[in-house]
């Protein structure tokens, strides 16, 4: 199944809400967020290897995306310039 972009964004939003409810007001430095992202990505890799499939890894990738959003929410957005 290929998800539409809006479905992906809505899933990230739901995961962000879950994370915020679990640990409200997480404030970290950018380097700390990078370490958290690295940990989440490692969990995605381990899930793929351990379960030999995509589903568990995709759940972890969703968490990676939501953590990245949390970092940008806290520290702001720097966009690519054309």
KAVEN-V816568 format. One record per run of one state. SS is the DSSP state (H for helix, E for strand, L for the rest). FROM is the first residue (numbers start at 1). TO is the last residue. Records with the same first field share a line. If there is no record, write none. Layout:
SS: FROM-TO / FROM-TO
//
This chain:
L: 1-4 / 23-29 / 52-53 / 76-82
H: 5-22 / 30-51 / 54-75
//
